[in-house]
Amino acid sequence: MAKITITDDMCIATVMDKFPATKPVFKRYLGKSCEDCPGSNNEDIAFGSMMHNVELDTLLKALNKAANS
């Protein structure tokens, strides 16, 4: 199985759809469920991280770990 790499320019909703294991990670780091946020359809991970004052590298590591587990 090829390793999944989630990057900061990927759309939040797209990542959640393709990799459901990332949903709890988004919720833990960005607060309210991203599934309910209309912005998740247009915003990339870098923007979400900035808006929620979350360290981008930390979020990306957690998302990639979840997607590859």
Secondary structure, DSSP 8 states (H G I E B T S, - for coil): -------TTSBHHHHHHH-GGGHHHHHHHHSS-GGG-GGGGT-BHHHHHHHTT--HHHHHHHHHHHHT-
